[in-house]
Amino acid sequence: MFGDELINLPYRIEGERVYVKYYEEGVQAGFPSPAEDFKEVPLSLDEKYLQNPEATYLVKVVGESMLPTLQVGDILVVKANLELKHNAIAIISFNNTDYTVKRYDQKKKLLMADNKDYLPIAVKEDDTLICLGIVKHLIRDL
């Protein structure tokens, strides 16, 4: 039996989709509002996070260059059909090296690690930059 601070989230299966209850108003992380009504809507996790499956893939973080934003063990939901834009976190190969995850600074032409212990990589005009996709979501175990 859950206490007053938790709500069980049952699910239902319709065809190939699994739906869970989703409360659009969210949960208060600070001081809770008393007697707040929750509006329930169905949410399919695959519809929300895995739409366009032929252009979506998952990767696991194993390095520390993107700490604290991305942590070792995080699973990234990557969209291969999106354009590389300023400040996007992307899966990138720089000059045909192994793929890595970095933040793209389009204005300064840099590949940035969020971890300050790692130096930025300057992208010059004659460098080859291959983007395999943009990180749109992450899954993290607590």
TINU-424031 format. One record per atom (N, C-alpha, C): residue number from 1; x, y, z. Coordinates in steps of 0.001 Angstrom, whole numbers, m for minus. Example, Ala and Ser with C-alpha at 12.3 -4.5 7.8 and 13.67 -1.06 7.14 Angstrom:
# TINU-424031
@pos 1	u 13190	v m5690	w 7800
@pos 1	u 12300	v m4500	w 7800
@pos 1	u 13200	v m3300	w 7800
@pos 2	u 12850	v m2250	w 7080
@pos 2	u 13670	v m1060	w 7140
@pos 2	u 12900	v 30	w 7870
***
This chain:
# TINU-424031
@pos 1	u 849	v m1192	w 0
@pos 1	u 0	v 0	w 0
@pos 1	u 883	v 1239	w 0
@pos 2	u 604	v 2150	w m951
@pos 2	u 1372	v 3380	w m1037
@pos 2	u 848	v 4410	w m49
@pos 3	u 1742	v 5279	w 406
@pos 3	u 1341	v 6381	w 1264
@pos 3	u 732	v 7507	w 443
@pos 4	u 523	v 8662	w 1068
@pos 4	u m114	v 9801	w 410
@pos 4	u 748	v 10450	w m668
@pos 5	u 2057	v 10174	w m685
@pos 5	u 2950	v 10843	w m1622
@pos 5	u 3165	v 10070	w m2917
@pos 6	u 2595	v 8879	w m3030
@pos 6	u 2829	v 8041	w m4206
@pos 6	u 1523	v 7617	w m4839
@pos 7	u 1547	v 7486	w m6156
@pos 7	u 378	v 7020	w m6900
@pos 7	u 805	v 5842	w m7755
@pos 8	u 109	v 4736	w m7629
@pos 8	u 385	v 3575	w m8474
@pos 8	u 49	v 3916	w m9917
@pos 9	u 906	v 3548	w m10862
@pos 9	u 677	v 3828	w m12272
@pos 9	u 425	v 2525	w m13012
@pos 10	u m828	v 2077	w m13038
@pos 10	u m1133	v 854	w m13768
@pos 10	u m994	v 1076	w m15268
@pos 11	u m946	v m5	w m16010
@pos 11	u m823	v 107	w m17458
@pos 11	u m1854	v m774	w m18126
@pos 12	u m2071	v m490	w m19422
@pos 12	u m2959	v m1334	w m20216
@pos 12	u m2293	v m1573	w m21559
@pos 13	u m2607	v m2686	w m22170
@pos 13	u m2033	v m3052	w m23458
@pos 13	u m3125	v m2963	w m24512
@pos 14	u m2831	v m2234	w m25588
@pos 14	u m3736	v m2133	w m26731
@pos 14	u m2932	v m2468	w m27982
@pos 15	u m3156	v m3647	w m28526
@pos 15	u m2385	v m4071	w m29689
@pos 15	u m918	v m4214	w m29329
@pos 16	u m70	v m3473	w m30024
@pos 16	u 1367	v m3523	w m29757
@pos 16	u 1828	v m2392	w m28855
@pos 17	u 920	v m1566	w m28372
@pos 17	u 1265	v m425	w m27529
@pos 17	u 962	v m717	w m26066
@pos 18	u 1814	v m200	w m25187
@pos 18	u 1586	v m270	w m23752
@pos 18	u 1371	v 1160	w m23272
@pos 19	u 243	v 1396	w m22592
@pos 19	u m90	v 2732	w m22106
@pos 19	u m28	v 2749	w m20587
@pos 20	u 571	v 3818	w m20058
@pos 20	u 577	v 4047	w m18617
@pos 20	u m221	v 5313	w m18349
@pos 21	u m657	v 5503	w m17109
@pos 21	u m1342	v 6738	w m16740
@pos 21	u m291	v 7835	w m16619
@pos 22	u m619	v 8989	w m17135
@pos 22	u 292	v 10124	w m17124
@pos 22	u m471	v 11316	w m16581
@pos 23	u 120	v 12017	w m15633
@pos 23	u m530	v 13157	w m15018
@pos 23	u 133	v 14430	w m15536
@pos 24	u m582	v 15122	w m16429
@pos 24	u m36	v 16291	w m17109
@pos 24	u 416	v 17385	w m16157
@pos 25	u m242	v 17514	w m15038
@pos 25	u 108	v 18573	w m14098
@pos 25	u 1438	v 18309	w m13400
@pos 26	u 1939	v 17069	w m13456
@pos 26	u 3231	v 16743	w m12851
@pos 26	u 3127	v 16530	w m11360
@pos 27	u 4280	v 16383	w m10753
@pos 27	u 4367	v 16196	w m9308
@pos 27	u 5223	v 17322	w m8740
@pos 28	u 4816	v 17873	w m7633
@pos 28	u 5511	v 18987	w m7019
@pos 28	u 6825	v 18512	w m6409
@pos 29	u 7927	v 19129	w m6816
@pos 29	u 9225	v 18752	w m6269
@pos 29	u 9631	v 19667	w m5117
@pos 30	u 8957	v 20778	w m4967
@pos 30	u 9224	v 21688	w m3859
@pos 30	u 8178	v 21507	w m2793
@pos 31	u 7504	v 22594	w m2447
@pos 31	u 6430	v 22539	w m1456
@pos 31	u 5144	v 22167	w m2179
@pos 32	u 4501	v 21044	w m1822
@pos 32	u 3327	v 20587	w m2563
@pos 32	u 2117	v 21490	w m2404
@pos 33	u 1313	v 21567	w m3468
@pos 33	u 52	v 22298	w m3410
@pos 33	u m1002	v 21401	w m2774
@pos 34	u m1753	v 21894	w m1812
@pos 34	u m2740	v 21042	w m1146
@pos 34	u m3921	v 20714	w m2054
@pos 35	u m4361	v 19461	w m2005
@pos 35	u m5573	v 18985	w m2692
@pos 35	u m5600	v 19334	w m4177
@pos 36	u m4470	v 19258	w m4818
@pos 36	u m4412	v 19559	w m6253
@pos 36	u m4974	v 18382	w m7037
@pos 37	u m5878	v 18667	w m7980
@pos 37	u m6455	v 17614	w m8811
@pos 37	u m5472	v 17242	w m9915
@pos 38	u m5406	v 15961	w m10229
@pos 38	u m4534	v 15476	w m11276
@pos 38	u m5366	v 15114	w m12491
@pos 39	u m4995	v 15620	w m13652
@pos 39	u m5668	v 15276	w m14893
@pos 39	u m4913	v 14107	w m15511
@pos 40	u m5610	v 12987	w m15661
@pos 40	u m4994	v 11760	w m16160
@pos 40	u m5217	v 11636	w m17668
@pos 41	u m4141	v 11334	w m18400
@pos 41	u m4229	v 11063	w m19835
@pos 41	u m3411	v 9815	w m20118
@pos 42	u m3786	v 9040	w m21153
@pos 42	u m2973	v 7862	w m21479
@pos 42	u m1675	v 8282	w m22156
@pos 43	u m601	v 7577	w m21858
@pos 43	u 706	v 7863	w m22444
@pos 43	u 1340	v 6548	w m22872
@pos 44	u 1710	v 6464	w m24141
@pos 44	u 2460	v 5321	w m24642
@pos 44	u 3924	v 5741	w m24710
@pos 45	u 4776	v 5077	w m23942
@pos 45	u 6184	v 5458	w m23905
@pos 45	u 6851	v 5295	w m25267
@pos 46	u 6463	v 4255	w m26019
@pos 46	u 7074	v 4103	w m27339
@pos 46	u 6583	v 5181	w m28292
@pos 47	u 5338	v 5632	w m28169
@pos 47	u 4858	v 6728	w m29014
@pos 47	u 5559	v 8036	w m28661
@pos 48	u 5807	v 8263	w m27379
@pos 48	u 6433	v 9516	w m26949
@pos 48	u 7928	v 9548	w m27249
@pos 49	u 8626	v 8444	w m26988
@pos 49	u 10084	v 8470	w m27066
@pos 49	u 10665	v 7727	w m28258
@pos 50	u 9910	v 6815	w m28840
@pos 50	u 10472	v 5996	w m29911
@pos 50	u 9733	v 6156	w m31227
@pos 51	u 9060	v 7322	w m31421
@pos 51	u 8396	v 7507	w m32693
@pos 51	u 9445	v 7561	w m33800
@pos 52	u 9049	v 7183	w m35004
@pos 52	u 9964	v 7061	w m36141
@pos 52	u 11108	v 6096	w m35797
@pos 53	u 10768	v 4825	w m35522
@pos 53	u 11778	v 3870	w m35044
@pos 53	u 12924	v 3624	w m36018
@pos 54	u 12694	v 3834	w m37328
@pos 54	u 13802	v 3611	w m38256
@pos 54	u 14876	v 4691	w m38144
@pos 55	u 14558	v 5820	w m37511
@pos 55	u 15531	v 6896	w m37320
@pos 55	u 15881	v 7087	w m35843
@pos 56	u 15514	v 6132	w m35000
@pos 56	u 15749	v 6237	w m33562
@pos 56	u 16578	v 5064	w m33089
@pos 57	u 17583	v 5346	w m32261
@pos 57	u 18355	v 4262	w m31661
@pos 57	u 18762	v 4644	w m30242
@pos 58	u 19175	v 3651	w m29477
@pos 58	u 19566	v 3838	w m28083
@pos 58	u 21046	v 3529	w m27929
@pos 59	u 21742	v 4346	w m27136
@pos 59	u 23141	v 4080	w m26795
@pos 59	u 23321	v 4282	w m25300
@pos 60	u 24309	v 3607	w m24751
@pos 60	u 24596	v 3707	w m23323
@pos 60	u 25866	v 4534	w m23121
@pos 61	u 25849	v 5442	w m22163
@pos 61	u 27001	v 6279	w m21848
@pos 61	u 28000	v 5469	w m21029
@pos 62	u 29257	v 5459	w m21475
@pos 62	u 30288	v 4740	w m20731
@pos 62	u 31453	v 5641	w m20307
@pos 63	u 31485	v 6871	w m20797
@pos 63	u 32557	v 7803	w m20432
@pos 63	u 32035	v 8941	w m19580
@pos 64	u 32951	v 9788	w m19096
@pos 64	u 32602	v 10859	w m18169
@pos 64	u 32714	v 12254	w m18766
@pos 65	u 32920	v 12383	w m20073
@pos 65	u 33146	v 13712	w m20659
@pos 65	u 31922	v 14613	w m20611
@pos 66	u 30733	v 14059	w m20465
@pos 66	u 29519	v 14887	w m20459
@pos 66	u 28907	v 15042	w m19065
@pos 67	u 29664	v 14659	w m18013
@pos 67	u 29202	v 14901	w m16643
@pos 67	u 29060	v 16396	w m16413
@pos 68	u 28120	v 16891	w m15699
@pos 68	u 27098	v 16166	w m14960
@pos 68	u 25833	v 15902	w m15781
@pos 69	u 25760	v 16436	w m16993
@pos 69	u 24544	v 16291	w m17800
@pos 69	u 24228	v 14833	w m18081
@pos 70	u 25217	v 14099	w m18585
@pos 70	u 25066	v 12668	w m18873
@pos 70	u 25980	v 11905	w m17940
@pos 71	u 25469	v 10842	w m17353
@pos 71	u 26235	v 10053	w m16392
@pos 71	u 26488	v 8657	w m16945
@pos 72	u 27557	v 8039	w m16472
@pos 72	u 27870	v 6665	w m16871
@pos 72	u 26662	v 5788	w m16564
@pos 73	u 26231	v 5005	w m17550
@pos 73	u 25076	v 4140	w m17393
@pos 73	u 23793	v 4709	w m17971
@pos 74	u 23755	v 6017	w m18243
@pos 74	u 22569	v 6606	w m18866
@pos 74	u 22347	v 5965	w m20230
@pos 75	u 21094	v 5793	w m20583
@pos 75	u 20732	v 5316	w m21916
@pos 75	u 20172	v 6517	w m22666
@pos 76	u 20751	v 6790	w m23832
@pos 76	u 20354	v 7943	w m24620
@pos 76	u 19431	v 7525	w m25751
@pos 77	u 18357	v 8270	w m25939
@pos 77	u 17461	v 8080	w m27073
@pos 77	u 17912	v 9082	w m28133
@pos 78	u 18418	v 8551	w m29252
@pos 78	u 19039	v 9374	w m30285
@pos 78	u 18172	v 9366	w m31537
@pos 79	u 17967	v 10553	w m32114
@pos 79	u 17178	v 10717	w m33338
@pos 79	u 18141	v 11011	w m34488
@pos 80	u 18223	v 10078	w m35435
@pos 80	u 19150	v 10211	w m36563
@pos 80	u 18599	v 11106	w m37668
@pos 81	u 17343	v 11492	w m37596
@pos 81	u 16729	v 12289	w m38658
@pos 81	u 16701	v 13781	w m38344
@pos 82	u 17392	v 14212	w m37289
@pos 82	u 17400	v 15620	w m36916
@pos 82	u 18707	v 16286	w m37326
@pos 83	u 18616	v 17574	w m37632
@pos 83	u 19771	v 18357	w m38065
@pos 83	u 20597	v 18796	w m36851
@pos 84	u 21920	v 18793	w m37019
@pos 84	u 22823	v 19264	w m35973
@pos 84	u 22710	v 20779	w m35865
@pos 85	u 22295	v 21254	w m34691
@pos 85	u 22108	v 22690	w m34465
@pos 85	u 22886	v 23113	w m33229
@pos 86	u 22969	v 24423	w m33055
@pos 86	u 23702	v 24996	w m31922
@pos 86	u 23197	v 24444	w m30586
@pos 87	u 24123	v 24055	w m29752
@pos 87	u 23907	v 23582	w m28384
@pos 87	u 23271	v 22194	w m28303
@pos 88	u 23125	v 21516	w m29437
@pos 88	u 22583	v 20151	w m29419
@pos 88	u 23632	v 19201	w m28856
@pos 89	u 23164	v 18183	w m28146
@pos 89	u 24040	v 17083	w m27722
@pos 89	u 23889	v 16018	w m28793
@pos 90	u 25009	v 15617	w m29377
@pos 90	u 24957	v 14757	w m30550
@pos 90	u 25987	v 13635	w m30477
@pos 91	u 25735	v 12607	w m31281
@pos 91	u 26689	v 11516	w m31467
@pos 91	u 27490	v 11887	w m32717
@pos 92	u 28792	v 12132	w m32543
@pos 92	u 29599	v 12749	w m33591
@pos 92	u 30922	v 12001	w m33781
@pos 93	u 31330	v 11916	w m35047
@pos 93	u 32685	v 11475	w m35391
@pos 93	u 33424	v 12697	w m35910
@pos 94	u 34595	v 12961	w m35355
@pos 94	u 35408	v 14104	w m35749
@pos 94	u 36621	v 13588	w m36513
@pos 95	u 36749	v 13981	w m37782
@pos 95	u 37852	v 13546	w m38648
@pos 95	u 37996	v 12027	w m38673
@pos 96	u 36859	v 11365	w m38846
@pos 96	u 36795	v 9905	w m38992
@pos 96	u 37343	v 9141	w m37789
@pos 97	u 37195	v 9726	w m36592
@pos 97	u 37555	v 9020	w m35360
@pos 97	u 36325	v 8251	w m34883
@pos 98	u 36485	v 7534	w m33779
@pos 98	u 35342	v 6845	w m33184
@pos 98	u 34269	v 7868	w m32820
@pos 99	u 33028	v 7400	w m32801
@pos 99	u 31923	v 8274	w m32437
@pos 99	u 31955	v 8558	w m30947
@pos 100	u 31574	v 9779	w m30598
@pos 100	u 31537	v 10226	w m29222
@pos 100	u 30285	v 11075	w m29030
@pos 101	u 29971	v 11386	w m27806
@pos 101	u 28843	v 12271	w m27536
@pos 101	u 29402	v 13598	w m27039
@pos 102	u 28992	v 14682	w m27706
@pos 102	u 29455	v 16026	w m27349
@pos 102	u 28355	v 17032	w m27627
@pos 103	u 28493	v 18205	w m27014
@pos 103	u 27599	v 19334	w m27269
@pos 103	u 28227	v 20159	w m28399
@pos 104	u 27401	v 20573	w m29348
@pos 104	u 27898	v 21310	w m30508
@pos 104	u 27692	v 22806	w m30317
@pos 105	u 28789	v 23545	w m30309
@pos 105	u 28727	v 25002	w m30243
@pos 105	u 28919	v 25514	w m31667
@pos 106	u 27808	v 25787	w m32335
@pos 106	u 27839	v 26187	w m33735
@pos 106	u 28456	v 27572	w m33906
@pos 107	u 28251	v 28448	w m32943
@pos 107	u 28755	v 29819	w m33037
@pos 107	u 30278	v 29867	w m32965
@pos 108	u 30851	v 29082	w m32040
@pos 108	u 32307	v 29082	w m31873
@pos 108	u 32983	v 27949	w m32640
@pos 109	u 32190	v 27102	w m33313
@pos 109	u 32696	v 25937	w m34061
@pos 109	u 33530	v 25041	w m33142
@pos 110	u 32868	v 24572	w m32063
@pos 110	u 33525	v 23714	w m31074
@pos 110	u 32668	v 22508	w m30762
@pos 111	u 33310	v 21396	w m30451
@pos 111	u 32661	v 20247	w m29830
@pos 111	u 33006	v 20336	w m28357
@pos 112	u 31979	v 20464	w m27525
@pos 112	u 32188	v 20736	w m26108
@pos 112	u 31813	v 19542	w m25243
@pos 113	u 32660	v 19275	w m24279
@pos 113	u 32320	v 18339	w m23218
@pos 113	u 31702	v 19165	w m22093
@pos 114	u 30662	v 18664	w m21448
@pos 114	u 30085	v 19384	w m20312
@pos 114	u 30983	v 19281	w m19082
@pos 115	u 31819	v 18247	w m19036
@pos 115	u 32780	v 18060	w m17953
@pos 115	u 33964	v 18997	w m18202
@pos 116	u 34210	v 19910	w m17298
@pos 116	u 35265	v 20926	w m17460
@pos 116	u 36673	v 20332	w m17460
@pos 117	u 36823	v 19053	w m17101
@pos 117	u 38133	v 18402	w m17147
@pos 117	u 38543	v 18017	w m18568
@pos 118	u 37624	v 18174	w m19533
@pos 118	u 37888	v 17816	w m20927
@pos 118	u 37935	v 19088	w m21767
@pos 119	u 38942	v 19191	w m22635
@pos 119	u 39106	v 20364	w m23480
@pos 119	u 38141	v 20328	w m24662
@pos 120	u 37692	v 21508	w m25115
@pos 120	u 36858	v 21545	w m26310
@pos 120	u 37677	v 21179	w m27550
@pos 121	u 36989	v 20734	w m28587
@pos 121	u 37628	v 20382	w m29850
@pos 121	u 37210	v 21427	w m30881
@pos 122	u 38198	v 22141	w m31435
@pos 122	u 37916	v 23158	w m32444
@pos 122	u 37618	v 22475	w m33776
@pos 123	u 36544	v 22909	w m34426
@pos 123	u 36158	v 22367	w m35731
@pos 123	u 36535	v 23402	w m36791
@pos 124	u 37539	v 23039	w m37616
@pos 124	u 37999	v 23947	w m38673
@pos 124	u 37281	v 23620	w m39969
@pos 125	u 37410	v 24504	w m40935
@pos 125	u 36701	v 24373	w m42202
@pos 125	u 37027	v 23072	w m42933
@pos 126	u 38270	v 22600	w m42849
@pos 126	u 38655	v 21382	w m43575
@pos 126	u 38474	v 20101	w m42748
@pos 127	u 37923	v 20215	w m41530
@pos 127	u 37661	v 19029	w m40709
@pos 127	u 36406	v 18308	w m41190
@pos 128	u 36358	v 16999	w m40935
@pos 128	u 35188	v 16186	w m41271
@pos 128	u 34393	v 15924	w m39999
@pos 129	u 33155	v 16350	w m40022
@pos 129	u 32259	v 16165	w m38882
@pos 129	u 31072	v 15332	w m39359
@pos 130	u 30900	v 14141	w m38773
@pos 130	u 29783	v 13274	w m39128
@pos 130	u 28898	v 13138	w m37898
@pos 131	u 27631	v 13511	w m38062
@pos 131	u 26674	v 13431	w m36965
@pos 131	u 25761	v 12234	w m37201
@pos 132	u 25761	v 11290	w m36253
@pos 132	u 24878	v 10119	w m36342
@pos 132	u 23511	v 10368	w m35728
@pos 133	u 23356	v 11468	w m35033
@pos 133	u 22055	v 11764	w m34455
@pos 133	u 22139	v 12714	w m33281
@pos 134	u 20971	v 13215	w m32907
@pos 134	u 20831	v 14171	w m31814
@pos 134	u 20206	v 13461	w m30610
@pos 135	u 20796	v 13660	w m29444
@pos 135	u 20258	v 13083	w m28207
@pos 135	u 19025	v 13893	w m27816
@pos 136	u 17878	v 13220	w m27745
@pos 136	u 16627	v 13893	w m27416
@pos 136	u 16103	v 13553	w m26024
@pos 137	u 16438	v 12364	w m25516
@pos 137	u 15946	v 11948	w m24198
@pos 137	u 17018	v 11084	w m23547
@pos 138	u 16915	v 10953	w m22243
@pos 138	u 17787	v 9997	w m21563
@pos 138	u 16980	v 9209	w m20559
@pos 139	u 17441	v 7992	w m20329
@pos 139	u 16843	v 7097	w m19348
@pos 139	u 17915	v 6859	w m18303
@pos 140	u 17584	v 7132	w m17048
@pos 140	u 18571	v 7011	w m15977
@pos 140	u 17987	v 6222	w m14814
@pos 141	u 18723	v 5210	w m14395
@pos 141	u 18333	v 4464	w m13201
@pos 141	u 18712	v 5278	w m11981
@pos 142	u 17852	v 5270	w m10989
@pos 142	u 18147	v 5976	w m9738
@pos 142	u 18635	v 5002	w m8700
***
